[in-house]
Amino acid sequence: MKTPTRDFAPPPKVGQAIQKLRHSKQLTLDDLATQSGVSKAILSQIERDLSNPTLSTIWRITQALEMPLEDLLASSDPGSLFEKLPVHSTPEVSNPQGTFRRRILGTLGSVATFQWYHFEAEPQAELISDSHGPGSLESITLSSGAVQVIIEDSRETVVAGETLRYQTDAQHHLISLGPDPAVGFMVNLLRGTQLPQW
């Protein structure tokens, strides 16, 4: 007797989620290839959903991106009503010294135009960011501490309870002034986003 075949749902497409997370961490394909041990050519195919990577390959990529494998698979499931990240599993990026840390709160689906972070900066920690593109806007709101924002020859300080918005079409430099750590939220509206009027 012939065993009836089952109709399986297609495997999740993880390429776009990987690409958006890579962009959010400001990594090139070469960077991710070096960190994951997966070739640049294979990564390019995966990001364009032209390849069905093995579980081992996906695991190496998620390790390099510091994202749990189960969270990546969940983020590619359009039928899920919820996306819940376990404690300490929210992706995080930091400055090279590890003293200015940003936890990525926004969804992978919006990271190309809208980025939302919770950040913690040790006293005197610095974060230097290149231009986010013409018309881009950044906003920080502090719950504790103080931060100075430097753009070209201009400087502005924001303290606990205040919000500061500024254009990010030029390099911008954030310094935690201390003596206590600076803690707050950061929102980036990137190039191509319809910016609100202040």
C-alpha positions, -999 to 999 in steps of 0.1 A, spaced: 0 0 0 14 33 -10 20 58 18 2 91 12 24 121 8 21 151 30 20 187 19 47 206 37 49 243 41 79 259 23 109 265 45 111 300 60 129 326 40 156 340 63 177 360 37 160 393 42 161 390 80 199 382 78 205 412 55 186 437 76 203 425 108 237 427 91 230 463 80 218 472 115 252 461 128 269 481 100 287 449 87 296 444 51 293 410 34 331 406 38 328 414 75 301 388 80 320 362 59 351 367 81 332 365 114 310 335 104 333 315 82 307 314 55 319 326 21 308 360 8 293 343 -23 272 319 -2 261 348 21 250 368 -10 229 339 -22 214 334 12 204 370 16 187 370 -18 169 337 -9 186 320 -38 200 292 -16 186 268 10 214 269 36 220 240 60 212 244 96 249 244 104 254 274 80 225 294 95 238 286 130 272 300 121 256 332 107 234 338 137 264 333 160 283 359 141 253 383 143 248 375 180 212 365 174 197 332 186 188 308 158 152 305 170 147 342 170 159 345 134 135 317 123 106 334 143 113 367 126 108 351 92 74 337 101 47 361 88 19 341 104 31 347 140 12 373 161 41 378 185 78 380 184 92 374 219 129 376 226 141 357 257 160 376 284 195 387 272 186 377 236 179 411 222 206 419 196 232 444 209 258 465 192 285 486 208 314 509 202 348 491 198 356 496 235 322 480 245 315 510 267 285 525 247 260 496 242 228 498 222 202 470 224 181 468 191 145 471 200 130 477 166 119 449 143 141 435 115 114 445 90 118 482 97 156 485 104 164 499 70 144 530 77 136 531 114 160 520 142 151 520 179 176 513 206 179 512 244 214 524 252 238 524 282 270 544 281 296 543 308 311 576 320 333 592 292 322 565 267 321 578 231 301 568 201 312 582 167 288 576 138 292 585 102 264 602 82 231 582 80 223 600 47 208 633 36 176 641 56 182 615 83 172 623 119 183 610 153 166 614 186 178 605 221 158 606 253 177 601 286 164 584 317 197 590 336 230 606 332 241 632 306 252 631 270 269 657 248 262 655 211 288 671 187 281 677 151 309 696 132 315 728 153 282 726 172 276 710 207 245 703 227 240 686 260 210 665 270 203 654 306 179 630 323 143 637 314 152 656 282 150 647 246 173 659 219 167 656 181 193 664 155 201 659 118 225 630 111 236 638 75 271 645 89 293 626 112 280 629 148 298 622 181 281 613 214 299 615 247 286 603 281 296 630 305 294 611 337 299 608 367 271 583 363 263 561 333 240 575 307 209 554 300 181 562 276 165 555 242 177 564 207 156 565 175 171 568 140 149 578 110 171 570 81 174 583 45 143 579 25 120 581 55 93 608 56 105 629 85 81 646 108 81 684 114 96 694 148 
